[in-house]
Amino acid sequence: MAIQHATDQNFNQLVQGNGITVVNFWASWCGPCRMFAPVLEAFAMEAEGKVGVIKVNVDENPVTSAQYGIMSIPSTLIFQNGTLKYKETGILPAGTLRALASGEAG
């Protein structure tokens, strides 16, 4: 499965699954978000079947963004079995993203 796009309505359902879910909060007007997008897409392909990857557009989904205190983007959250385990603002290098998703960092 490729990157899923979450909404305020389905976000909780998408992160409640078993295992690790990486969530990227972004906006179309955000330059750093556009720079991070290819890294996230490559990670999603590499981690397919092992880690869920979700994107949340902050402009279109203000409730979820506010619920998790997203004040700057891009922001990356890591959930494990529906529980928030890690939150970082900014562009994450691919290696850091891999390590966080595997539980080796954070």
Rosetta blueprint (number, residue, H / E / L):
1 M L
2 A L
3 I L
4 Q E
5 H E
6 A E
7 T L
8 D L
9 Q L
10 N L
11 F H
12 N H
13 Q H
14 L H
15 V H
16 Q L
17 G L
18 N L
19 G L
20 I E
21 T E
22 V E
23 V E
24 N E
25 F E
26 W E
27 A L
28 S L
29 W L
30 C L
31 G H
32 P H
33 C H
34 R H
35 M H
36 F H
37 A H
38 P H
39 V H
40 L H
41 E H
42 A H
43 F H
44 A H
45 M H
46 E H
47 A L
48 E L
49 G L
50 K L
51 V E
52 G E
53 V E
54 I E
55 K E
56 V E
57 N E
58 V L
59 D L
60 E L
61 N L
62 P H
63 V H
64 T H
65 S H
66 A H
67 Q H
68 Y L
69 G L
70 I L
71 M L
72 S L
73 I L
74 P L
75 S E
76 T E
77 L E
78 I E
79 F E
80 Q E
81 N L
82 G L
83 T E
84 L E
85 K E
86 Y E
87 K E
88 E E
89 T E
90 G L
91 I L
92 L L
93 P L
94 A H
95 G H
96 T H
97 L H
98 R H
99 A H
100 L H
101 A H
102 S H
103 G L
104 E L
105 A L
106 G L
